[in-house]
Amino acid sequence: MHADLTQLKNFLIDSGLISIKDLNAVVEAVGENEKKVEDALIAKGLITEDEMRRAKAYVIGIPFVDLRKEKVAKDILVIIPEPIARKHNIVAYKKSGESLEVAMLDPLDLEAIEFIKKGSKLKILPRLTDTESMKAVLLQYQKSLKAEFGDIIQKEAASLKMVTTTEGEEVGEGELKKLAEDLPIVRIVDTLLSHAISQKASDIHIESFEDELIIRYRLDGVLHDAMILPKETAPGITARLKVLANLRLDEKRLPQDGRFKIEADGQNVSFRVSTLPTYYGEKIVMRLLPDSVHGFTLEGVGFHGDGLEHIQEAIRRTTGMILVTGPTGSGKSTTLYALLDILNTPDVNISTIEDPIEYQISRINQTQVKPDIGLTFASGLRTLVRQDPDIIMVGEIRDRETAGLAVNAALTGHLVLSTLHTNSAAGSVPRLLDMGVEPFLLVSTVNIIIAQRLVRRLNDNKEEYFLTDAELKELGKKTDLDKLLLVLQKEKVTQEKDWQKIPFYRPKVSAGESEGKDEDGYSGRVGISEVLPMTRTLRDLIISGATSDAIVEEAKREGMMTIFEDGLYKAARGVTSIEEVLRVITE
């Protein structure tokens, strides 16, 4: 049983999911093979995987179920073991007599259906679902993980073989290695890492104090206490993580950096490890990095409207510079990798120099800087231009030499992508001038400057409200509300002509309704940005020595949305709250 290609094509066109022109172009390129047509449509971004699944299910006649808010009874959920559910993207959600309804991403996976049928002795009724629904149900397998972790700690802590020494004596590397391989410690660390991944933490902080070991996760940009462990677990956990990251076990006086990788939930996750000596022991911070960036899109990062068009125009050029600016943790790397993912085609050579390499991308030559052996951004970039690249990505322009080399590379036929640490797009101009870049070279090479921040997304537990006169007056001091209203109308966010009639949203938190990271009403993050294309007028201003304020005012006259305005735009769409936008831009 499969979707007939002709029926599928007709449905895609009739439903407005794709134009006849685009569909015919794909069919002409890959032929009349159903699988190849589907893959090509998804790869080109003409249709999403979920939209294709829905279309095929409709043609075949398989019902679609939305399980994003569905609470599945535990006795039904466990009919399909978690490893099988994750491997095949199939979950049980409803049982009626001898029939079991299962939600799948691929309802035509007959092998999985037959396997579940044999194991459960039930009649299997396949239903189609989408990726968000699948994630929501799979997460329910993890609901008891926190409690499970606590149980492991209680069970295992008592059996730990602690290393004791007389005062002033150093513990030998052999003893520490033995401690790191202690089965209770291994179990504790494995569970800790799994728990952090399931919670979608971006960082893990492990902090030693006099009487306890505190574990904190950074969730959606904000640190939260995850658990407090007995102080006795600290030496073993530290030793275990050092072993995994290939660090020196007996070095406690100096900071160390390392990396390791584990597989969890069907994906490889890298952990970037940093240790720092403190008064009560070593503090460890780990950054969690999924190995693949497939799926990063500019729209997913948060770009839209004219700003998105300006970026797409900039990456179509074969020379010049694209700069992404913002403070640490503002999503600069994600934006750069999204751009590289678009640019990564077989007909170009892409090379990068990074510190650190956060994501590994196939077909891109990535180099890690190593200042201790003389491999800096400047020296690495000097070598890269001799490697016949078409596109170069420099992780960060930090000094005069790197800035000069990047500008020179952009002048000599390369497209250069890089980042700066400035608070605004216009602020990048004086920063580059301070680094010794001549104004005429700057305006000749820079195509576009993107400044961004990350704000937390509202989850479904939100309430609607409308702005008061006083609130509108305060917002009017910070931006031109009339101009922003025109943008909202142009992008069909609203057709209202009065700000007081536009609904906004804020978290609605009810005790006991949410748990974990959702308790504050937010889940996930999205970018807010300002996009500054280098127009003829701006070039003239820079050459004449204009201030960054003058550059901003001219850019706004030409239609640029500021970071704050983009934040209000996303608040008007219900993506985030005004309070969250104000929190981020005033930090």
C-alpha positions, 0 to 999 in steps of 0.5 A, a space after each residue: 500500500 503506497 501513495 500513487 504519484 499522480 494522486 499525490 501530485 494532484 493533492 499537493 497542487 490542489 491543496 496549495 502546498 506547492 505550485 505546478 511550476 515547482 512540481 514540474 521542475 522537480 519531476 523533470 530533474 529527478 524523473 517519475 520516481 515517487 521517492 526521489 520526487 518526495 526527497 527532492 521537494 523536501 530537500 529544496 524546502 518546497 515542502 516540509 516532511 510533516 506536510 508530505 506525510 500528511 499529504 501521503 496519509 490523505 491520499 492513502 486514507 490513513 487518519 492523522 492524529 495530533 498528540 501534542 497535548 495528549 496524556 497517554 496512560 502509562 500502561 498503554 505507553 509501555 506496550 511499546 518499549 521505549 527503545 523500539 518507540 524511538 528507533 521506529 518513531 512509533 508510539 501506542 496511545 489508545 487501546 480498545 478491546 483487542 485493538 491498539 491505535 499506534 501513531 507513526 511518522 511512517 504508517 507504511 513501516 510494515 516491519 515495525 507494525 508486524 513487530 508490535 503486533 507479535 509482541 502485543 498480540 493485539 490488532 494494530 491500527 496505524 495512524 499518522 502523526 507529526 514530529 512535534 506530536 512524536 516528541 511530546 509522547 516520547 518525552 512522556 517516557 522520561 517523566 519519571 527520570 528525575 525520580 529515577 535519578 534520585 533513586 540511583 543516587 540513593 542506591 549508589 552513593 552508599 556503595 561508593 568507594 571513596 578515596 581518602 588521603 592524609 592532609 596535604 597528600 595528593 591522590 594518585 592518578 591510578 586511584 582516581 582512574 579506579 574511582 572513575 570506573 566504579 560502577 555506581 559513579 558510571 551509572 550516576 554520570 550516565 543518568 545525569 547526561 541522559 537526563 540533561 539531554 531529555 530536558 534539552 539543556 544547552 549547558 550542565 554546571 557541576 559546582 562543588 561547595 563545602 557540604 554539597 555538589 550542585 547540578 544546574 542546567 541552562 534551559 532556554 538561556 536561563 540557569 535552573 537548579 537540577 539536583 543537589 548531590 552528596 558532597 561525597 559524589 564529587 571526586 568520582 563524578 569529576 574523575 569520570 568526566 575527565 576520563 570521558 573527555 581525555 583530561 589529566 586526572 591528577 591535574 587540579 590546579 589548572 583549567 582543562 578543556 576537552 570533548 567527548 561524544 555519546 549517542 542518545 535518542 538516536 542522535 550523536 551529542 557532543 559534550 564540550 568540557 571545561 574544568 576550573 579549580 575552585 576553593 572546594 574542588 573543581 567546577 565543571 561546565 559542559 556545553 551540549 552540542 548535537 552533531 548535526 545541523 541538518 534542519 537549521 533554517 533561517 526561518 527557524 532561527 527567526 528571520 522573516 520579511 524584508 530582513 530575510 530577503 536581504 540575507 538571501 540576497 547577500 548569500 547569493 553574492 560570491 564575494 564580500 562579507 556577512 557579519 553576525 554580531 551580538 553578545 555571547 549566547 545570542 545564537 550567532 553560531 547557529 545563524 552562521 551554521 544555517 547560512 553554511 547549510 544553505 551554501 553547502 553545495 557540491 560546486 563550492 569549496 567551504 573552509 572554516 577556522 573556528 574556536 571551538 568547532 561546535 557542529 560538524 558539517 559534512 563536505 565542509 573543511 573545519 579547522 580548530 584554532 590552537 593558539 598554544 601551537 601558533 594556530 590562531 584565527 589570523 594564521 589559520 585564515 592566512 593558510 585558508 586563502 591558499 586552499 582555493 576556497 570559495 567560501 570562508 567562515 571565520 569563527 570570530 574577528 578578534 583583532 586587527 590582523 584577523 580583520 585585515 585578512 578577512 577584508 582582504 579575502 573578501 576583496 579577492 573573490 571570496 565570500 567571508 562569513 564571521 562574527 563580532 562582539 557588538 551590541 548592534 548592527 551599526 555598532 560593528 562599523 566603529 568596531 571594525 574601524 577601531 581595528 584598523 579597517 579603512 572606511 573605503 575598504 569596509 564599505 567595499 567588502 561588507 554586504 550585510 550585518 546581522 545583530 541578534 539576541 535570543 528570547 524564550 518562546 511561550 509554550 501553549 500554557 499562555 493567556 491573552 491580554 491587550 495593551 493599555 494606554 499607559 503601556 502603549 505610551 511607554 512602548 512608543 518612547 522606544 519605537 515608532 509603533 505606526 511603522 511597526 503596525 504597517 509591517 505587521 499588516 504587510 506580513 499578515 500578522 494582523 489587519 487591525 489598525 489599532 494597537 489596543 485591538 491586537 492580542 498579546 500573550 504572557 505565561 499562564 502558570 498554574 501550580 501542578 500543571 507544568 513541570 521541569 523547564 515548562 514551569 515558567 511558561 516558556 519552552 525553547 528559544 527564537 532569535 530577534 534581530 536587526 538586518 543592516 544591508 550595506 546600501 549606497 546611502 549608508 556607504 556614503 555616511 560611513 565614508 563621511 565619518 558618521 556616528 553609529 547613531 546616524 547610521 541607525 537612523 538612516 537604516 531605519 528610514 530605509 526600513 530596517 527593524 531594530 532588535 526591539 521592534 523585531 521582538 515586538 513583532 514576535 510578541 504580536 505573533 504570540 511567539 514570545 512575551 513583551 516582558 521577555 523581549 524587554 528582559 533580553 534587550 536590557 541585560 
